[in-house]
Amino acid sequence: MTDTPDPQDATGTPALQVEHIAKRFGAVAALTDVSLHLGKGEVLGLIGDNGAGKSTLIKILSGFHRPDSGRITVNGEEVTIKSVDHARSLGIDTVYQDLALIDELTVYHNMFLNREVVRWPLLSNRTMRRLARQHLDELGVRIPSVDAEVAKLSGGQRQAIAVARSVYSDARILLLDEPLAAMGAKEGALILDLVRDLKARGEVSIIIIAHNYAQVLEVCDRINLLQHGRITFDKATADTSLQELTDLVVAEYRATRTGGASS
Amino acid sequence: MSDTISSKTETDDAPRAPGRRVHGVLQVTFDGFMRRREATILVVALGLVVYFQYSKSVFLSHDNLVNISQSMAPYAILAVGEVLLLVSGEIDLSAGMVFTLSPFLMHYAIDFYGVYPILAIALSLFAGAFIGLCNGFVVVVLRVPSFVATLGSLFLIQGITLTTSHAYPAEIPAAAESLASWFGRADWSELIWCLAIVAFFHVVLTRTRWGLHTIAVGGNPHGASEAGIRTGRIKIGNFMIMGGLAALAGILEAFRTQTIDPNSGGTGAMFIAVSAAVIGGTALAGGSGTVIGALLGALVLAELQNGFNLIGISANPFNLILGMAIIISMILNVHLARLRRAGRT
């Protein structure tokens, strides 16, 4: 009952459920009424234009902001996410675009940052190197060497390492913020492959936040569209198309323009 | 032995670099060598030895080597602290004033309060660490940039030294004389302290969690705190290490010169220490630096000062050379860093 094999089955206990979340910043209503659910092992694409409230929603889920109202449930239990650390302890981890990797450190030191393997008083570099290599191989992340300085890697590789680090730190709900932004097709494919691999393993549930959704569509089970602070569209990827999504977004764009002009 | 976390990989990668055959093995070796930051400064240090020995054969005599070691050691000890701070993205301008104050504190404790000498030395070191704690508190908790915060404490501490000593030098307390040879008086005493400290903090910076977090905090403060590292604690800790080391260096220097002088140390010592760190390859922007590089930086400066004396050039052009050395090493740092970032150009 708790572990639903079919990720699209919304009747099983969802990994994450958000109900009627609202958030205002002064006079600005960033989120008016957002409800969404994320099944276990599911990959949800959350798309929307700039200013639709995507980043506010992420910041609420990752513990930066508290919602004004609404309910958040993780694995069937209602929670109040108090801080970033608290979110992480609930298994929610966000991989941001401006990655939290340290350029000056090697891949394996980044993988183990603040969770280093230590044989007091020294670092067990050999162990960390081996475990990092093993974990990255398991996830199919290809990098020249775990000894490489992160600064030397490409954007895609860096992103992949950041994702791998989150998974390694027992994150069960991954929020990927614009994982493909400013990335070439080849680089993007690297990330999409990683997401597919994670999906196949079925241990993590993923929300991909995307502005440009064409590529994202390939890996998502379901798509939600966020417009003006509410979810206006929720369909399985199989039941929708790039065309439909594009039309929706364009229609909204037109509506706001004419609406703004007439009233 | 002298590899840092960040330089280790470059040297591993260099021999595999493609397209180098045109230039031959020499080029590869040269590049790999140049990419080790300490290597460049080591070449300079050795070159100076050869040059000065060639000009004046007393340069490598026992007595002169003692001279050089003594004009290097206290600054190298200060530089170790500055390296840790610079790597974590901060700087301590007040370290030289802690250097000046600490032997006075020892003197007050022994002569005015009858504290047992070895305890008085320990107290002075703790006082130095406490000043570091205060500096760190102002920087981390009150969010004053370290450059400004420690500029303030620089004058404040100098004020304390001058007021309490009435700007007069003091004698080493008679009770402490028995400790003198351990704490800097004997020929190689300062050097041994210095090398032990350098070795210890080299390991700390390259092989411990503290060092790794220090690099992380300086390299990407936001990322480090995202990973759950308590960045403030790392910075304050490094300020405290700096303060403790500065206090020790001041005490060693007082014992060696057999006087407690309100004019020793000060901003001059601090700037030499920062110069040594920078010449040794520590980036002012944070995130990278090496303790051994700082030792070599201090060695080069000591050699220059000593060699100029021997040759009979006045001490005046020393700052000229120091200035050029800093600028050149910074230019090298910037360009070697680009070379390193590019990987295998």
Interface residues (C-beta under 8 A of the other chain):
Chain A: V84 D85 R88 D98 L99 A100 L101 I102 D103 E104 L105 T106 H109 L113 N114 E116 V118 P121 L122 L123 N125 S145 D147 A148 E149 A151 K152
Chain B: I5 S6 K8 T9 E10 D12 D13 V203 R207 T208 R209 L212 H213 I215 A216 G218 G219 N220 H222 G223 A224 E226 A227 G228 I229 G287 S288 R340 R341 G343
